[in-house]
Amino acid sequence: MSYTQFYTNPSVLLSGNGKPAATILGVPFDSTHSYRPGCRFAPDYIRGMFNNIEVFHSRFGVDLEEMAMNDLGNLVQTVDAADMVKMVRLVSSEMRKGDTIPIILGGEHLVTLGSYMAFPDDVALVIFDAHYDLRDQYAGARLSHASFLRRIVEKRDSSRVLHVGGRAYAAEEAAYAQESKIQMITDEDIQNGTGPSQLSEFVKLHDSIYISIDMDVLDPAFCPGVGNPESCGISSRELFSMIYSLDKSNVVGADIVELNPLFDNGAGGTLAAKLISILAAMTVSDRVK
C-alpha cells in the first residue's frame, strides 16, 4: 500500500473527463492558527467553486473541460503539526512522480513545509504571502504557520527562495530575512508594476519552480476570507499577472493556502479555484509544446 492510499480519503472528487491535468490533495489542517481558524474547511469549499467556474483558457489553448483532475481527496485529519507535515511530505513525494502537476489545497501555510520539502533541493520556491512567516517560534511552537519558512530556510539554500508581496512582519523576521539574504519582491515593487518582470528574472535562474500562494497576499477587498487578513495588499489582477508571467517556467508543484470559508463572501473561493485552473492549464500547455 502506498502512502497516498494510507493517508488520504478520496471521498470528494473534482468533475472532469479525459487525461488528468493536475493532481489535487486537500489538507484540512489549521491547528496552529493564531487568529481566525477555519481554513481546514477550504479544500472542499474550493472544490465546489472549481466545479462552477469556466475552465477554457484561450491564453494557453487549453480547455480543461476536455480533461480531468486527479483528485486524491483529503489527507486524513490530525491536529498534530508534526504528523501533518510528515504525511504531506510522504504523499507529495508520491504525487510529484506522476505525469501531472501536484496542487495542494490547505489548510494553513504550515502545509508547505511538508509539500515543498518533498521536492529535490534544486527546486526553487516562490511564495506569495502578506507575511514573512520567519519567526523562530510562535505561541511556543516551532512548527507553526508563522514559522514554516524559517524551518525551510534552515534546511535549504535561501538563494532558491523568493518571497512576493510581504507587508506585515515582525522585526525579528525582517532581521532574519536580511541575514539569510532571502530575495524579495515587495508590495511596493508590485504597486510600481515591476513585480512580473522581477519574478521572470528570478525564475530564469532556476530549472524548476514550486509556487506557494497564501491567499492573504491579496487585499481583503479582493479576498476577505483568510486566517490573518492584512490591509493594503495587492489586487487579484496583479496576482494573476505575476502567475501568468511564469508561463514559460517549469512549475513542478504548487499549493494554495490560508483561505477561510467561514469569512469568505465567495470572492476568495472563486479566486482560489481560478488559480487551480490557471496552474493546471499552464502546465498542460507546457507539456504539449
N, C-alpha and C positions, 0 to 999 in steps of 0.2 A: 504494500500500500504506500502511495506517495504521501508527502507532507500535505499536498493540496487536498487529497481525499480525506486525510485525517483531521485537518484543521479548518476545513470550510464546510459551509452548509448551503448548497446551491438550491435554495428554495425560491428565489426571486430572479427571474430571467428578463433580460432586455429583449425586445422584439427584433426580428430581422431574419432574413434567409440568405443562403449562399455562403460564400467563403468568408470567414471571420476577418473583420477589420481591426479589432482590438480585443484584448482580454481584460476583463474587469474583475476587480476584487474589492469588496466593501469591508471596511474595518470600523465597526461600531464601537469606538473607544473614546471616552473623554474623562477618564478618571482623575487626571492631574489638572483638569481645567480650573482656573482660579477666579473666573468672573461669571460667565453665563454658560453653564453646562447645557448640553443638548445636541452637540454636533454628532453624538453617537447615532442619532436618527437620520443623519444626512444621506447615507448610501442609498437607502430605499426611496427617500424623497427625491434624490437626483434621478434615480431610475424612472420614476413616474414622470418627471419633467422631460427626460430624454425621449420617452415614447410618445411625446406630444409636441415635438418641435420638427421643423423641416430639416432634412439632413442631406440635401443636394448641395454640392459645393462647386459652383462654376469656376471659381478661382483655381481649383485643383483638378477639375474634370472628373470628380468622384461623386457618385450617388450612393450613399450608404444604405438606401432602401433596397439596393440590389445585393447587399452584403449582410452579414450577421455580426453580433457582438458575442464573443465567447465569455459568458458571464459565470464566474465561479461562485456567485452568491457572496455571502458574508463570512468573514472569519468567525470562528466560534467565540462567544463573548467571554471576556475576562475583565476583571478590574485591576489586575496586577500588571504594572507597566513593563516589567522585565519579561514577563510571559508574552505579552502582546508583541513587543519588539522582536523577540525570538521567533514567534510564529510567523510574523510578517516577513522577516528575513528568509526563513526557510521556504515559505510559499513563493515569495518573489523570486528566489533563486531558481525555482522550477518554472515560473512564468516567463522569465527572460530567455529561456532556452527554446521557446516556441517561435512561431512564424509571425506573430503579431506584437504590437506594442502593448506592454502591460500598463494599465492605468488603475491606480489605487484610489479609492474613494474613502476619505476619512469622514468622521473622526478628527481628532486633534492632530497638531503638527508633529507630535512625537512619533507618529506613524512613519514619517520619512526616515527616521533613524533606522528602522527595520528595512524599509524598501530600498532606499538608496545604497545601503551598505551590502545589499545582495549583489550589487554590480561590481565589476573589476575596478581597481584603483585608478585606472586611467580614464574613467568616465567622469566628465565634468558635471558639476551641479549648479544649476541656475535656479535661484529661489526668488519668487515674487512674494513679498511679505511687508507689512507695515512695521513689523518688529524684527529686531536682530536675533532674538532667541539664543543669546550667547551668555546667559547667566551661568555661573558655575553651579548654582542650585537655586531652586525656588520653593518656598514654603517647606524647606528642609529636605527636598527631593532633588537628587541629581538627574534622575530620569523624569523630565517634565517637558511640556510643550514650550516652556520658556527657556529651555537649556539644550534642546535637541541638536542645534547647530554646533554648539560648543563641543558636544560629545563627538560629532562628526569630524570637526577640525582637529581634535586631539588625535584622531586616527588616520586622517587623510591629508594630502597635500593641499594647503589652503590656496595655492595658486590656481587650483582647479575649481574654486568656489566663486560664484558671482552672486551678490545679493542685490535685488532690484526693488526699489520703492520704499525703503526704510524711512520712517518718520517718527517713530516712537521707541525709545530705548533708554536704558539706564546708563549712568556714567561708567559703571563697570563694563558694560557691553561695548561702549564706544572705545574704551581703552584697549579691551581685548581685540576688537576688530582691527585697530591700528597696529597693535603689537603683532598680530598674526598676518597682517598685510592682506586681509580679505578684500577683494575687489568689489567696488560698489557702483551701482547706478542709482543716484539719489533721486528722491522725489522731485527735487528742483531740476535735475537733468531731464526728467520726463516732462515736467511742465514746460521746459525750454525746447522740447521737441527733439532732443538728441538721444533719447532712450533707444529707439530701434537701431540706430547706426552704431551706438556703443555696444549693444548686445550682439550685433552682427560681427563686430570686430573681435569680441571675446570668443564666440563660437568658432571662428575661423582657425583659432589656435588649438582646437581640440577635435579629435576624431569622432567622439560620441558625447551626447548630452543627455542628462536626466533633468527633467523640469519638475519643480515643486511649486504649486500655486496655492498660497494661503489667500482665501477669499477676502481677508481683511486688508489686503493691499489696495482694494478699491475703496473709494469714498463711501461712507454709509448711505449717501444719497442713491448710489447705484446698487449697493449690497448691504442692506441694514441687518440682515440676519447672520451675524458672525459672533463668535465667542467673546472677542475683545475688539469692539469697534473703535476706530481712530479717525478723527475728523481730518479734513483737508487731504484726502487721498486722491488717487488717480481715477480717471473715468474708465468706463468699460471700453470705450473706443481706443483709449491709449493702451490698455492692457492687450486688446486684440491686435493692435498694430505691432506690438512687440512680439506676440506669439506668431503672427504671420511672418515676421522678419526671420524666423527660424526655419522657414520653408526648405531652404537648401541644406540645412544641417542634418546630422544623423541623430534624431531623437530616439533614444532606445528605451525610455521609460518615463513615467510621469505620475504625479499624484495631485489630487485636488482636495484640500483640507479646510477645516475650521468653519464650514458652512453650518449654521444653526437654524434648522427649520422652525424652531419654536419662536423665533423672532423675525423670520423672513416673511415678506409680503408677496413672494413669488418671483421677485426680480433676481435674487441671488441663485435660486434653484434653476431658473432659466439660463442664467449666465454659466453656471457650472455644467449644465447639460450641453450647452453650445460649445464649451471648451472641450468636452469629451469628443464631440462631433468633429471639431477642427483638428484636434490632435490625431484622431483616427484617420480622417481624410488626408491629412498632410503626410502621414507615414505610408498610407496605401499608395498615394501618388508617387512618393519616392521609390517604392518597391517596383512600380511598373515602368519607371523611366529608364 
